[in-house]
Amino acid sequence: MIVYALRCACEHEFDQWFDNMADYDAKKVAGIACPSCGGTQVAKAIMAPRVGKAKAAAPAPMPACGPGGCGGGGGCPMMSQFG
Ligand SMILES: [Zn+2]
């Protein structure tokens, strides 16, 4: 499912759900009616970003790995690829 922000010729904006882009095209050809005025001169408006569960993930800090390995324990994954 995909939601498009649509706008009619009277500049009423509304959201409409579609199965996919092809579904949008099909319904647009068939005629999408504005819920406010019933006009079918409807076009995609600028997409308003829908933020759901997505959360800005903080970049993971680089693992501290000195030239001597991680504390000399020998378990440093970054050093083991050179060995
Ligand atoms: Zn309208």
PDB file of the backbone (N, CA, C, O) and the ligand in Angstrom, with CONECT records:
HET     ZN  A 101       1
ATOM      1  N   MET A   1       0.849  -1.195   0.000  1.00  0.00           N
ATOM      2  CA  MET A   1       0.000   0.000   0.000  1.00  0.00           C
ATOM      3  C   MET A   1       0.880   1.239   0.000  1.00  0.00           C
ATOM      4  O   MET A   1       1.957   1.273   0.595  1.00  0.00           O
ATOM      5  N   ILE A   2       0.383   2.245  -0.685  1.00  0.00           N
ATOM      6  CA  ILE A   2       1.136   3.493  -0.766  1.00  0.00           C
ATOM      7  C   ILE A   2       0.134   4.636  -0.686  1.00  0.00           C
ATOM      8  O   ILE A   2      -0.953   4.563  -1.259  1.00  0.00           O
ATOM      9  N   VAL A   3       0.495   5.654   0.006  1.00  0.00           N
ATOM     10  CA  VAL A   3      -0.401   6.804   0.139  1.00  0.00           C
ATOM     11  C   VAL A   3       0.173   7.958  -0.663  1.00  0.00           C
ATOM     12  O   VAL A   3       1.360   8.274  -0.592  1.00  0.00           O
ATOM     13  N   TYR A   4      -0.716   8.571  -1.425  1.00  0.00           N
ATOM     14  CA  TYR A   4      -0.322   9.759  -2.164  1.00  0.00           C
ATOM     15  C   TYR A   4      -1.112  10.948  -1.645  1.00  0.00           C
ATOM     16  O   TYR A   4      -2.301  10.850  -1.343  1.00  0.00           O
ATOM     17  N   ALA A   5      -0.430  12.049  -1.553  1.00  0.00           N
ATOM     18  CA  ALA A   5      -1.127  13.300  -1.288  1.00  0.00           C
ATOM     19  C   ALA A   5      -1.601  13.828  -2.630  1.00  0.00           C
ATOM     20  O   ALA A   5      -0.801  14.079  -3.531  1.00  0.00           O
ATOM     21  N   LEU A   6      -2.896  13.990  -2.750  1.00  0.00           N
ATOM     22  CA  LEU A   6      -3.477  14.428  -4.015  1.00  0.00           C
ATOM     23  C   LEU A   6      -4.067  15.823  -3.852  1.00  0.00           C
ATOM     24  O   LEU A   6      -4.409  16.254  -2.751  1.00  0.00           O
ATOM     25  N   ARG A   7      -4.174  16.503  -4.966  1.00  0.00           N
ATOM     26  CA  ARG A   7      -4.734  17.848  -4.939  1.00  0.00           C
ATOM     27  C   ARG A   7      -5.620  18.021  -6.156  1.00  0.00           C
ATOM     28  O   ARG A   7      -5.231  17.693  -7.277  1.00  0.00           O
ATOM     29  N   CYS A   8      -6.801  18.535  -5.926  1.00  0.00           N
ATOM     30  CA  CYS A   8      -7.729  18.722  -7.035  1.00  0.00           C
ATOM     31  C   CYS A   8      -7.532  20.102  -7.629  1.00  0.00           C
ATOM     32  O   CYS A   8      -6.705  20.885  -7.162  1.00  0.00           O
ATOM     33  N   ALA A   9      -8.303  20.390  -8.666  1.00  0.00           N
ATOM     34  CA  ALA A   9      -8.173  21.670  -9.360  1.00  0.00           C
ATOM     35  C   ALA A   9      -8.534  22.829  -8.443  1.00  0.00           C
ATOM     36  O   ALA A   9      -8.091  23.957  -8.663  1.00  0.00           O
ATOM     37  N   CYS A  10      -9.333  22.562  -7.422  1.00  0.00           N
ATOM     38  CA  CYS A  10      -9.709  23.610  -6.465  1.00  0.00           C
ATOM     39  C   CYS A  10      -8.692  23.707  -5.330  1.00  0.00           C
ATOM     40  O   CYS A  10      -8.879  24.447  -4.364  1.00  0.00           O
ATOM     41  N   GLU A  11      -7.625  22.946  -5.473  1.00  0.00           N
ATOM     42  CA  GLU A  11      -6.541  22.950  -4.495  1.00  0.00           C
ATOM     43  C   GLU A  11      -6.965  22.369  -3.153  1.00  0.00           C
ATOM     44  O   GLU A  11      -6.417  22.728  -2.111  1.00  0.00           O
ATOM     45  N   HIS A  12      -7.936  21.474  -3.186  1.00  0.00           N
ATOM     46  CA  HIS A  12      -8.208  20.680  -2.001  1.00  0.00           C
ATOM     47  C   HIS A  12      -7.160  19.582  -1.953  1.00  0.00           C
ATOM     48  O   HIS A  12      -6.932  18.887  -2.943  1.00  0.00           O
ATOM     49  N   GLU A  13      -6.542  19.431  -0.832  1.00  0.00           N
ATOM     50  CA  GLU A  13      -5.566  18.362  -0.699  1.00  0.00           C
ATOM     51  C   GLU A  13      -6.137  17.247   0.148  1.00  0.00           C
ATOM     52  O   GLU A  13      -6.805  17.484   1.153  1.00  0.00           O
ATOM     53  N   PHE A  14      -5.866  16.046  -0.269  1.00  0.00           N
ATOM     54  CA  PHE A  14      -6.341  14.881   0.480  1.00  0.00           C
ATOM     55  C   PHE A  14      -5.413  13.716   0.215  1.00  0.00           C
ATOM     56  O   PHE A  14      -4.687  13.686  -0.779  1.00  0.00           O
ATOM     57  N   ASP A  15      -5.452  12.770   1.112  1.00  0.00           N
ATOM     58  CA  ASP A  15      -4.625  11.576   0.976  1.00  0.00           C
ATOM     59  C   ASP A  15      -5.463  10.434   0.435  1.00  0.00           C
ATOM     60  O   ASP A  15      -6.639  10.287   0.767  1.00  0.00           O
ATOM     61  N   GLN A  16      -4.839   9.642  -0.393  1.00  0.00           N
ATOM     62  CA  GLN A  16      -5.537   8.487  -0.955  1.00  0.00           C
ATOM     63  C   GLN A  16      -4.582   7.302  -0.961  1.00  0.00           C
ATOM     64  O   GLN A  16      -3.418   7.419  -1.343  1.00  0.00           O
ATOM     65  N   TRP A  17      -5.097   6.173  -0.531  1.00  0.00           N
ATOM     66  CA  TRP A  17      -4.271   4.964  -0.514  1.00  0.00           C
ATOM     67  C   TRP A  17      -4.441   4.186  -1.804  1.00  0.00           C
ATOM     68  O   TRP A  17      -5.535   4.096  -2.360  1.00  0.00           O
ATOM     69  N   PHE A  18      -3.342   3.632  -2.263  1.00  0.00           N
ATOM     70  CA  PHE A  18      -3.351   2.800  -3.460  1.00  0.00           C
ATOM     71  C   PHE A  18      -2.532   1.548  -3.173  1.00  0.00           C
ATOM     72  O   PHE A  18      -1.697   1.504  -2.269  1.00  0.00           O
ATOM     73  N   ASP A  19      -2.812   0.534  -3.985  1.00  0.00           N
ATOM     74  CA  ASP A  19      -2.049  -0.703  -3.815  1.00  0.00           C
ATOM     75  C   ASP A  19      -0.591  -0.471  -4.201  1.00  0.00           C
ATOM     76  O   ASP A  19       0.333  -0.954  -3.546  1.00  0.00           O
ATOM     77  N   ASN A  20      -0.417   0.271  -5.269  1.00  0.00           N
ATOM     78  CA  ASN A  20       0.925   0.549  -5.771  1.00  0.00           C
ATOM     79  C   ASN A  20       0.809   1.666  -6.807  1.00  0.00           C
ATOM     80  O   ASN A  20      -0.260   2.244  -6.998  1.00  0.00           O
ATOM     81  N   MET A  21       1.915   1.955  -7.464  1.00  0.00           N
ATOM     82  CA  MET A  21       1.881   3.045  -8.439  1.00  0.00           C
ATOM     83  C   MET A  21       0.960   2.732  -9.614  1.00  0.00           C
ATOM     84  O   MET A  21       0.291   3.620 -10.143  1.00  0.00           O
ATOM     85  N   ALA A  22       0.931   1.476 -10.012  1.00  0.00           N
ATOM     86  CA  ALA A  22       0.073   1.091 -11.130  1.00  0.00           C
ATOM     87  C   ALA A  22      -1.398   1.265 -10.759  1.00  0.00           C
ATOM     88  O   ALA A  22      -2.226   1.648 -11.586  1.00  0.00           O
ATOM     89  N   ASP A  23      -1.700   0.973  -9.497  1.00  0.00           N
ATOM     90  CA  ASP A  23      -3.072   1.154  -9.029  1.00  0.00           C
ATOM     91  C   ASP A  23      -3.442   2.633  -9.072  1.00  0.00           C
ATOM     92  O   ASP A  23      -4.562   3.004  -9.422  1.00  0.00           O
ATOM     93  N   TYR A  24      -2.480   3.458  -8.708  1.00  0.00           N
ATOM     94  CA  TYR A  24      -2.727   4.903  -8.787  1.00  0.00           C
ATOM     95  C   TYR A  24      -3.015   5.326 -10.218  1.00  0.00           C
ATOM     96  O   TYR A  24      -3.957   6.071 -10.487  1.00  0.00           O
ATOM     97  N   ASP A  25      -2.180   4.832 -11.134  1.00  0.00           N
ATOM     98  CA  ASP A  25      -2.370   5.191 -12.540  1.00  0.00           C
ATOM     99  C   ASP A  25      -3.743   4.750 -13.040  1.00  0.00           C
ATOM    100  O   ASP A  25      -4.435   5.484 -13.745  1.00  0.00           O
ATOM    101  N   ALA A  26      -4.118   3.524 -12.655  1.00  0.00           N
ATOM    102  CA  ALA A  26      -5.400   2.994 -13.106  1.00  0.00           C
ATOM    103  C   ALA A  26      -6.549   3.829 -12.555  1.00  0.00           C
ATOM    104  O   ALA A  26      -7.485   4.170 -13.280  1.00  0.00           O
ATOM    105  N   LYS A  27      -6.471   4.153 -11.275  1.00  0.00           N
ATOM    106  CA  LYS A  27      -7.552   4.932 -10.665  1.00  0.00           C
ATOM    107  C   LYS A  27      -7.567   6.370 -11.185  1.00  0.00           C
ATOM    108  O   LYS A  27      -8.619   7.003 -11.278  1.00  0.00           O
ATOM    109  N   LYS A  28      -6.385   6.865 -11.518  1.00  0.00           N
ATOM    110  CA  LYS A  28      -6.322   8.228 -12.043  1.00  0.00           C
ATOM    111  C   LYS A  28      -6.997   8.292 -13.408  1.00  0.00           C
ATOM    112  O   LYS A  28      -7.704   9.248 -13.726  1.00  0.00           O
ATOM    113  N   VAL A  29      -6.764   7.251 -14.205  1.00  0.00           N
ATOM    114  CA  VAL A  29      -7.404   7.187 -15.513  1.00  0.00           C
ATOM    115  C   VAL A  29      -8.917   7.058 -15.343  1.00  0.00           C
ATOM    116  O   VAL A  29      -9.695   7.685 -16.062  1.00  0.00           O
ATOM    117  N   ALA A  30      -9.316   6.227 -14.369  1.00  0.00           N
ATOM    118  CA  ALA A  30     -10.745   6.031 -14.127  1.00  0.00           C
ATOM    119  C   ALA A  30     -11.380   7.281 -13.538  1.00  0.00           C
ATOM    120  O   ALA A  30     -12.576   7.522 -13.701  1.00  0.00           O
ATOM    121  N   GLY A  31     -10.571   8.065 -12.857  1.00  0.00           N
ATOM    122  CA  GLY A  31     -11.093   9.301 -12.289  1.00  0.00           C
ATOM    123  C   GLY A  31     -11.136   9.256 -10.781  1.00  0.00           C
ATOM    124  O   GLY A  31     -11.995   8.599 -10.195  1.00  0.00           O
ATOM    125  N   ILE A  32     -10.219   9.948 -10.159  1.00  0.00           N
ATOM    126  CA  ILE A  32     -10.222  10.049  -8.712  1.00  0.00           C
ATOM    127  C   ILE A  32     -11.013  11.299  -8.335  1.00  0.00           C
ATOM    128  O   ILE A  32     -10.721  12.395  -8.814  1.00  0.00           O
ATOM    129  N   ALA A  33     -12.002  11.130  -7.486  1.00  0.00           N
ATOM    130  CA  ALA A  33     -12.855  12.252  -7.120  1.00  0.00           C
ATOM    131  C   ALA A  33     -12.359  12.896  -5.840  1.00  0.00           C
ATOM    132  O   ALA A  33     -12.035  12.215  -4.868  1.00  0.00           O
ATOM    133  N   CYS A  34     -12.307  14.203  -5.854  1.00  0.00           N
ATOM    134  CA  CYS A  34     -11.947  14.943  -4.650  1.00  0.00           C
ATOM    135  C   CYS A  34     -13.070  14.792  -3.630  1.00  0.00           C
ATOM    136  O   CYS A  34     -14.235  15.007  -3.962  1.00  0.00           O
ATOM    137  N   PRO A  35     -12.739  14.428  -2.401  1.00  0.00           N
ATOM    138  CA  PRO A  35     -13.784  14.249  -1.385  1.00  0.00           C
ATOM    139  C   PRO A  35     -14.427  15.568  -0.974  1.00  0.00           C
ATOM    140  O   PRO A  35     -15.500  15.574  -0.372  1.00  0.00           O
ATOM    141  N   SER A  36     -13.791  16.662  -1.290  1.00  0.00           N
ATOM    142  CA  SER A  36     -14.328  17.958  -0.880  1.00  0.00           C
ATOM    143  C   SER A  36     -15.308  18.524  -1.908  1.00  0.00           C
ATOM    144  O   SER A  36     -16.356  19.067  -1.556  1.00  0.00           O
ATOM    145  N   CYS A  37     -14.946  18.385  -3.183  1.00  0.00           N
ATOM    146  CA  CYS A  37     -15.777  19.013  -4.211  1.00  0.00           C
ATOM    147  C   CYS A  37     -16.213  18.022  -5.279  1.00  0.00           C
ATOM    148  O   CYS A  37     -17.026  18.351  -6.143  1.00  0.00           O
ATOM    149  N   GLY A  38     -15.675  16.813  -5.223  1.00  0.00           N
ATOM    150  CA  GLY A  38     -16.075  15.817  -6.203  1.00  0.00           C
ATOM    151  C   GLY A  38     -15.407  15.981  -7.549  1.00  0.00           C
ATOM    152  O   GLY A  38     -15.679  15.226  -8.482  1.00  0.00           O
ATOM    153  N   GLY A  39     -14.545  16.953  -7.649  1.00  0.00           N
ATOM    154  CA  GLY A  39     -13.853  17.170  -8.906  1.00  0.00           C
ATOM    155  C   GLY A  39     -12.881  16.047  -9.197  1.00  0.00           C
ATOM    156  O   GLY A  39     -12.287  15.469  -8.286  1.00  0.00           O
ATOM    157  N   THR A  40     -12.727  15.748 -10.451  1.00  0.00           N
ATOM    158  CA  THR A  40     -11.839  14.658 -10.837  1.00  0.00           C
ATOM    159  C   THR A  40     -10.557  15.179 -11.476  1.00  0.00           C
ATOM    160  O   THR A  40      -9.758  14.400 -11.995  1.00  0.00           O
ATOM    161  N   GLN A  41     -10.365  16.465 -11.440  1.00  0.00           N
ATOM    162  CA  GLN A  41      -9.096  17.025 -11.914  1.00  0.00           C
ATOM    163  C   GLN A  41      -8.108  16.936 -10.761  1.00  0.00           C
ATOM    164  O   GLN A  41      -7.806  17.923 -10.090  1.00  0.00           O
ATOM    165  N   VAL A  42      -7.621  15.733 -10.556  1.00  0.00           N
ATOM    166  CA  VAL A  42      -6.799  15.459  -9.387  1.00  0.00           C
ATOM    167  C   VAL A  42      -5.398  15.094  -9.823  1.00  0.00           C
ATOM    168  O   VAL A  42      -5.209  14.309 -10.753  1.00  0.00           O
ATOM    169  N   ALA A  43      -4.433  15.659  -9.158  1.00  0.00           N
ATOM    170  CA  ALA A  43      -3.046  15.330  -9.451  1.00  0.00           C
ATOM    171  C   ALA A  43      -2.305  15.120  -8.139  1.00  0.00           C
ATOM    172  O   ALA A  43      -2.746  15.532  -7.066  1.00  0.00           O
ATOM    173  N   LYS A  44      -1.201  14.485  -8.268  1.00  0.00           N
ATOM    174  CA  LYS A  44      -0.386  14.263  -7.083  1.00  0.00           C
ATOM    175  C   LYS A  44       0.137  15.598  -6.547  1.00  0.00           C
ATOM    176  O   LYS A  44       0.683  16.416  -7.288  1.00  0.00           O
ATOM    177  N   ALA A  45      -0.040  15.788  -5.274  1.00  0.00           N
ATOM    178  CA  ALA A  45       0.556  16.955  -4.638  1.00  0.00           C
ATOM    179  C   ALA A  45       1.954  16.580  -4.178  1.00  0.00           C
ATOM    180  O   ALA A  45       2.399  15.443  -4.337  1.00  0.00           O
ATOM    181  N   ILE A  46       2.612  17.529  -3.624  1.00  0.00           N
ATOM    182  CA  ILE A  46       3.934  17.213  -3.089  1.00  0.00           C
ATOM    183  C   ILE A  46       3.774  16.233  -1.946  1.00  0.00           C
ATOM    184  O   ILE A  46       2.971  16.421  -1.031  1.00  0.00           O
ATOM    185  N   MET A  47       4.558  15.196  -2.034  1.00  0.00           N
ATOM    186  CA  MET A  47       4.438  14.105  -1.073  1.00  0.00           C
ATOM    187  C   MET A  47       4.839  14.578   0.318  1.00  0.00           C
ATOM    188  O   MET A  47       5.952  15.051   0.548  1.00  0.00           O
ATOM    189  N   ALA A  48       3.907  14.435   1.216  1.00  0.00           N
ATOM    190  CA  ALA A  48       4.243  14.732   2.605  1.00  0.00           C
ATOM    191  C   ALA A  48       4.870  13.492   3.208  1.00  0.00           C
ATOM    192  O   ALA A  48       4.261  12.423   3.194  1.00  0.00           O
ATOM    193  N   PRO A  49       6.035  13.611   3.720  1.00  0.00           N
ATOM    194  CA  PRO A  49       6.699  12.423   4.265  1.00  0.00           C
ATOM    195  C   PRO A  49       5.940  11.849   5.444  1.00  0.00           C
ATOM    196  O   PRO A  49       5.585  12.557   6.386  1.00  0.00           O
ATOM    197  N   ARG A  50       5.704  10.564   5.370  1.00  0.00           N
ATOM    198  CA  ARG A  50       5.011   9.880   6.439  1.00  0.00           C
ATOM    199  C   ARG A  50       6.036   9.137   7.280  1.00  0.00           C
ATOM    200  O   ARG A  50       6.605   8.134   6.848  1.00  0.00           O
ATOM    201  N   VAL A  51       6.255   9.623   8.443  1.00  0.00           N
ATOM    202  CA  VAL A  51       7.230   8.977   9.307  1.00  0.00           C
ATOM    203  C   VAL A  51       6.487   8.008  10.213  1.00  0.00           C
ATOM    204  O   VAL A  51       5.677   8.415  11.046  1.00  0.00           O
ATOM    205  N   GLY A  52       6.760   6.780  10.050  1.00  0.00           N
ATOM    206  CA  GLY A  52       6.141   5.771  10.894  1.00  0.00           C
ATOM    207  C   GLY A  52       7.063   5.376  12.010  1.00  0.00           C
ATOM    208  O   GLY A  52       7.363   6.156  12.914  1.00  0.00           O
ATOM    209  N   LYS A  53       7.504   4.141  11.922  1.00  0.00           N
ATOM    210  CA  LYS A  53       8.368   3.636  12.980  1.00  0.00           C
ATOM    211  C   LYS A  53       9.818   4.080  12.788  1.00  0.00           C
ATOM    212  O   LYS A  53      10.649   3.967  13.690  1.00  0.00           O
ATOM    213  N   ALA A  54      10.094   4.587  11.585  1.00  0.00           N
ATOM    214  CA  ALA A  54      11.477   4.945  11.294  1.00  0.00           C
ATOM    215  C   ALA A  54      11.974   5.998  12.274  1.00  0.00           C
ATOM    216  O   ALA A  54      11.338   7.029  12.491  1.00  0.00           O
ATOM    217  N   LYS A  55      13.056   5.722  12.820  1.00  0.00           N
ATOM    218  CA  LYS A  55      13.646   6.652  13.768  1.00  0.00           C
ATOM    219  C   LYS A  55      15.070   6.926  13.327  1.00  0.00           C
ATOM    220  O   LYS A  55      15.787   6.019  12.904  1.00  0.00           O
ATOM    221  N   ALA A  56      15.462   8.152  13.426  1.00  0.00           N
ATOM    222  CA  ALA A  56      16.811   8.500  13.012  1.00  0.00           C
ATOM    223  C   ALA A  56      17.815   7.772  13.899  1.00  0.00           C
ATOM    224  O   ALA A  56      17.947   8.047  15.091  1.00  0.00           O
ATOM    225  N   ALA A  57      18.497   6.856  13.285  1.00  0.00           N
ATOM    226  CA  ALA A  57      19.456   6.075  14.047  1.00  0.00           C
ATOM    227  C   ALA A  57      20.760   6.833  14.186  1.00  0.00           C
ATOM    228  O   ALA A  57      21.306   7.352  13.212  1.00  0.00           O
ATOM    229  N   ALA A  58      21.229   6.885  15.367  1.00  0.00           N
ATOM    230  CA  ALA A  58      22.516   7.531  15.598  1.00  0.00           C
ATOM    231  C   ALA A  58      23.607   6.669  14.985  1.00  0.00           C
ATOM    232  O   ALA A  58      23.593   5.447  15.132  1.00  0.00           O
ATOM    233  N   PRO A  59      24.537   7.291  14.307  1.00  0.00           N
ATOM    234  CA  PRO A  59      25.614   6.505  13.708  1.00  0.00           C
ATOM    235  C   PRO A  59      26.409   5.771  14.788  1.00  0.00           C
ATOM    236  O   PRO A  59      26.787   6.328  15.819  1.00  0.00           O
ATOM    237  N   ALA A  60      26.637   4.517  14.497  1.00  0.00           N
ATOM    238  CA  ALA A  60      27.367   3.710  15.469  1.00  0.00           C
ATOM    239  C   ALA A  60      28.801   4.200  15.557  1.00  0.00           C
ATOM    240  O   ALA A  60      29.439   4.433  14.530  1.00  0.00           O
ATOM    241  N   PRO A  61      29.303   4.354  16.741  1.00  0.00           N
ATOM    242  CA  PRO A  61      30.699   4.792  16.879  1.00  0.00           C
ATOM    243  C   PRO A  61      31.647   3.702  16.417  1.00  0.00           C
ATOM    244  O   PRO A  61      31.383   2.511  16.584  1.00  0.00           O
ATOM    245  N   MET A  62      32.735   4.126  15.843  1.00  0.00           N
ATOM    246  CA  MET A  62      33.733   3.160  15.408  1.00  0.00           C
ATOM    247  C   MET A  62      34.296   2.435  16.613  1.00  0.00           C
ATOM    248  O   MET A  62      34.529   3.046  17.655  1.00  0.00           O
ATOM    249  N   PRO A  63      34.512   1.150  16.479  1.00  0.00           N
ATOM    250  CA  PRO A  63      35.077   0.418  17.606  1.00  0.00           C
ATOM    251  C   PRO A  63      36.497   0.876  17.882  1.00  0.00           C
ATOM    252  O   PRO A  63      37.311   1.054  16.976  1.00  0.00           O
ATOM    253  N   ALA A  64      36.758   1.057  19.136  1.00  0.00           N
ATOM    254  CA  ALA A  64      38.108   1.463  19.501  1.00  0.00           C
ATOM    255  C   ALA A  64      39.055   0.304  19.255  1.00  0.00           C
ATOM    256  O   ALA A  64      38.937  -0.758  19.866  1.00  0.00           O
ATOM    257  N   CYS A  65      39.981   0.523  18.365  1.00  0.00           N
ATOM    258  CA  CYS A  65      40.908  -0.550  18.033  1.00  0.00           C
ATOM    259  C   CYS A  65      42.269   0.057  17.749  1.00  0.00           C
ATOM    260  O   CYS A  65      42.507   0.578  16.659  1.00  0.00           O
ATOM    261  N   GLY A  66      43.117  -0.005  18.677  1.00  0.00           N
ATOM    262  CA  GLY A  66      44.445   0.563  18.513  1.00  0.00           C
ATOM    263  C   GLY A  66      45.350  -0.376  17.749  1.00  0.00           C
ATOM    264  O   GLY A  66      44.973  -1.510  17.452  1.00  0.00           O
ATOM    265  N   PRO A  67      46.544   0.093  17.429  1.00  0.00           N
ATOM    266  CA  PRO A  67      47.499  -0.741  16.685  1.00  0.00           C
ATOM    267  C   PRO A  67      47.833  -2.041  17.415  1.00  0.00           C
ATOM    268  O   PRO A  67      48.209  -3.038  16.799  1.00  0.00           O
ATOM    269  N   GLY A  68      47.694  -2.009  18.689  1.00  0.00           N
ATOM    270  CA  GLY A  68      48.052  -3.192  19.458  1.00  0.00           C
ATOM    271  C   GLY A  68      46.892  -4.131  19.696  1.00  0.00           C
ATOM    272  O   GLY A  68      47.012  -5.090  20.458  1.00  0.00           O
ATOM    273  N   GLY A  69      45.765  -3.864  19.048  1.00  0.00           N
ATOM    274  CA  GLY A  69      44.616  -4.712  19.284  1.00  0.00           C
ATOM    275  C   GLY A  69      43.773  -4.163  20.411  1.00  0.00           C
ATOM    276  O   GLY A  69      44.084  -3.108  20.965  1.00  0.00           O
ATOM    277  N   CYS A  70      42.737  -4.848  20.747  1.00  0.00           N
ATOM    278  CA  CYS A  70      41.803  -4.394  21.756  1.00  0.00           C
ATOM    279  C   CYS A  70      42.261  -4.878  23.123  1.00  0.00           C
ATOM    280  O   CYS A  70      41.858  -5.942  23.594  1.00  0.00           O
ATOM    281  N   GLY A  71      43.092  -4.091  23.731  1.00  0.00           N
ATOM    282  CA  GLY A  71      43.524  -4.418  25.079  1.00  0.00           C
ATOM    283  C   GLY A  71      44.450  -5.612  25.138  1.00  0.00           C
ATOM    284  O   GLY A  71      44.696  -6.147  26.219  1.00  0.00           O
ATOM    285  N   GLY A  72      44.963  -6.036  24.015  1.00  0.00           N
ATOM    286  CA  GLY A  72      45.901  -7.129  24.004  1.00  0.00           C
ATOM    287  C   GLY A  72      45.273  -8.485  24.261  1.00  0.00           C
ATOM    288  O   GLY A  72      45.981  -9.456  24.528  1.00  0.00           O
ATOM    289  N   GLY A  73      43.973  -8.563  24.183  1.00  0.00           N
ATOM    290  CA  GLY A  73      43.307  -9.834  24.472  1.00  0.00           C
ATOM    291  C   GLY A  73      43.331 -10.785  23.290  1.00  0.00           C
ATOM    292  O   GLY A  73      43.048 -11.973  23.445  1.00  0.00           O
ATOM    293  N   GLY A  74      43.665 -10.281  22.115  1.00  0.00           N
ATOM    294  CA  GLY A  74      43.739 -11.149  20.950  1.00  0.00           C
ATOM    295  C   GLY A  74      42.384 -11.391  20.284  1.00  0.00           C
ATOM    296  O   GLY A  74      42.301 -12.117  19.293  1.00  0.00           O
ATOM    297  N   GLY A  75      41.339 -10.795  20.818  1.00  0.00           N
ATOM    298  CA  GLY A  75      40.011 -11.052  20.247  1.00  0.00           C
ATOM    299  C   GLY A  75      39.508  -9.903  19.402  1.00  0.00           C
ATOM    300  O   GLY A  75      38.301  -9.762  19.204  1.00  0.00           O
ATOM    301  N   CYS A  76      40.398  -9.094  18.908  1.00  0.00           N
ATOM    302  CA  CYS A  76      39.968  -7.943  18.140  1.00  0.00           C
ATOM    303  C   CYS A  76      39.600  -8.357  16.719  1.00  0.00           C
ATOM    304  O   CYS A  76      40.463  -8.842  15.987  1.00  0.00           O
ATOM    305  N   PRO A  77      38.341  -8.179  16.306  1.00  0.00           N
ATOM    306  CA  PRO A  77      37.952  -8.605  14.956  1.00  0.00           C
ATOM    307  C   PRO A  77      38.638  -7.796  13.870  1.00  0.00           C
ATOM    308  O   PRO A  77      38.841  -8.304  12.767  1.00  0.00           O
ATOM    309  N   MET A  78      38.996  -6.567  14.147  1.00  0.00           N
ATOM    310  CA  MET A  78      39.648  -5.756  13.124  1.00  0.00           C
ATOM    311  C   MET A  78      41.097  -6.158  12.929  1.00  0.00           C
ATOM    312  O   MET A  78      41.652  -5.981  11.844  1.00  0.00           O
ATOM    313  N   MET A  79      41.700  -6.686  13.949  1.00  0.00           N
ATOM    314  CA  MET A  79      43.086  -7.095  13.824  1.00  0.00           C
ATOM    315  C   MET A  79      43.198  -8.503  13.253  1.00  0.00           C
ATOM    316  O   MET A  79      44.177  -8.836  12.585  1.00  0.00           O
ATOM    317  N   SER A  80      42.200  -9.316  13.517  1.00  0.00           N
ATOM    318  CA  SER A  80      42.312 -10.717  13.116  1.00  0.00           C
ATOM    319  C   SER A  80      42.346 -10.861  11.598  1.00  0.00           C
ATOM    320  O   SER A  80      42.882 -11.844  11.087  1.00  0.00           O
ATOM    321  N   GLN A  81      41.775  -9.883  10.858  1.00  0.00           N
ATOM    322  CA  GLN A  81      41.783 -10.014   9.408  1.00  0.00           C
ATOM    323  C   GLN A  81      43.173  -9.806   8.831  1.00  0.00           C
ATOM    324  O   GLN A  81      43.415 -10.131   7.669  1.00  0.00           O
ATOM    325  N   PHE A  82      44.080  -9.271   9.622  1.00  0.00           N
ATOM    326  CA  PHE A  82      45.461  -9.125   9.140  1.00  0.00           C
ATOM    327  C   PHE A  82      46.317 -10.317   9.533  1.00  0.00           C
ATOM    328  O   PHE A  82      47.447 -10.464   9.067  1.00  0.00           O
ATOM    329  N   GLY A  83      45.796 -11.127  10.355  1.00  0.00           N
ATOM    330  CA  GLY A  83      46.601 -12.220  10.848  1.00  0.00           C
ATOM    331  C   GLY A  83      46.330 -13.480  10.107  1.00  0.00           C
ATOM    332  O   GLY A  83      46.933 -14.512  10.402  1.00  0.00           O
TER     333      GLY A  83
HETATM  334 ZN    ZN A 101     -11.737  19.643  -4.518  1.00  0.00          ZN2+
END
